[in-house]
């Protein structure tokens, strides 16, 4: 989600290479995010090659921002 939050859209290969994960692992996570409505999937062709790109939805942006706020609250509440 972090990578998608700072880019308009990214294709599958770019995300996979950036995160250094397997195709299967990434596909599983992307399907879960799509199911929740946090990302949008667009399939197209670049020349004769299929290309799948992903972008964050408004619901996804809100969920990610809420998640960051929760992490900040957690960190601020920790006493060492």
C-alpha positions in Angstrom: 0.0 0.0 0.0 2.9 2.4 0.8 4.2 2.1 -2.8 0.8 2.6 -4.3 0.0 5.6 -2.0 2.9 7.6 -3.6 2.3 6.5 -7.2 -0.7 7.0 -9.4 -0.5 3.3 -10.4 2.0 0.5 -10.6 2.1 -2.7 -12.6 2.4 -6.2 -11.1 6.1 -6.6 -12.1 7.2 -3.3 -10.7 5.5 -4.0 -7.3 6.9 -7.6 -7.3 10.4 -6.5 -8.0 10.2 -3.6 -5.5 9.0 -5.8 -2.7 11.2 -8.8 -3.7 8.3 -11.3 -3.3 7.1 -14.2 -5.3 4.3 -13.9 -7.9 2.0 -16.0 -5.8 2.6 -14.2 -2.6 2.0 -10.8 -4.2 -1.1 -12.0 -6.1 -2.6 -13.3 -2.8 -2.1 -9.9 -1.1 -3.3 -7.9 -4.1 -6.5 -10.0 -4.3 -7.2 -9.4 -0.6 -6.7 -5.7 -1.0 -9.0 -5.7 -4.1 -11.6 -7.7 -2.2 -11.7 -5.1 0.5 -12.0 -2.3 -2.1 -8.7 -0.8 -1.2 -7.2 -1.0 -4.7 -8.4 -0.9 -8.2 -7.2 -3.3 -10.9 -6.9 -2.4 -14.5 -6.0 -5.0 -17.2 -4.7 -3.8 -20.6 -2.2 -4.7 -23.3 1.1 -3.1 -23.9 1.8 -4.1 -27.5 0.9 -7.8 -27.4 1.7 -8.3 -23.8 -0.9 -8.3 -21.0 -0.4 -5.6 -18.4 -2.1 -5.4 -15.0 -1.9 -2.2 -13.0 -3.0 -1.3 -9.5 -4.0 2.0 -7.9 -5.4 2.9 -4.5 -9.1 3.7 -4.2 -10.5 6.5 -1.9 -11.5 3.8 0.6 -7.9 2.4 0.4 -6.4 5.9 1.1 -8.6 6.4 4.1 -7.9 2.9 5.5 -4.2 3.4 5.0 -4.2 6.8 6.7 -6.3 5.3 9.6 -3.7 2.6 9.9 -0.9 5.0 10.1 -2.7 7.0 12.8 -3.2 3.9 14.8 0.5 3.0 14.5 1.4 6.5 15.6 -0.9 6.3 18.6 0.6 2.9 19.5 4.1 4.2 19.3 3.4 7.4 21.3 1.7 5.3 24.0 4.8 3.0 24.5 6.9 3.6 27.5 10.5 2.4 27.5 
